[in-house]
């Protein structure tokens, strides 16, 4: 028997979560049984823990947690053996399939990635889907050519933004971080941001489809009106990696930045990324993410903290990267 955070739904459609003891035979099918060591908190986790599962959870009872890291206990797939260290992000685990808010998880072998040398299980969850998405975004910007001048990161104090700031700064780029929380300015500066942009300065659309060419690249975790505004401020041929919609799914923009400045809008999906690109991204994380900066982002937690933390992240109240020790 082991602990799991189980979400149930009653006959009236209300959901409730409680740490419960379950057995291995209650876990879903899969080729690999993993002893989970760490998990984390993402925006999707907040949705999955919210009433109705945020439209993501299909069946109850359910174990959320879209990320986890740990050690293989059993495997029927030759790619993994007992004792291997692995990480999982994406593949709708924690949404359609039971996830990492438990001390054990059983998943498909195709969903796992071996931990690269230089990263342990705790650091892997300090990275998590947020950091993995950040690296995918940096790689996409690099593939299209980052221009001279500052690279803008919106939602900079959040999980994706924090890691993106640290990676870009470590790679030698000037980084401008957008935040609506002035108290996070020192935190962002410590990660390598050289310019702090107040959210109110850039969070509304303007009538002009083009403004001054300011940014050499952008990683946008906000979407909505802010993304529309940023598109009109990009340098000629620069790219925006779109990774989130905290500011809304609509895009009140024109096509003018694309037609007159050759701006690229790059969609970043971390859920269904092919295995080879996952390996590429994790190896880049091990190489290019300063581990001291990563440690500065970490907010330690235990499984009993998850109900509050998943509510907080939906309200924009989580800074940096929450690392949950499921065995604490």
Buried (B, 14 or more C-beta within 10 A) or exposed (E): EBBBBBBEBEEEEEBEBEBBEBEEEBBEEBBBBBBBBBBBBBBBBBBBBBEEBBEBBEEEBBBBBBBBBBBBBBBEBEBBEEEBBBBBBBBBBBBBBBBBBBBBBBBBBEBBBBBBEEBBBBBBBBBBBBBBBBBBBBBBBEEBEBBEBBBBBBBBBBBBBBBBBBBBBBBEBBBBBBBBBEEBBEBBBEBBBBEBBEBEEBBEBEEEBBBEBBBBBBBBBBBBBBBBBBBBBBBEBBBBBBBBBBBEEEBEBBEBBBEEBEBBBBEBEBBEBEEEEBBBBBBBBBEBBBBEBBEBBBBEBEBEBBBEBBBBBBEBEBBBBBBBBBBE
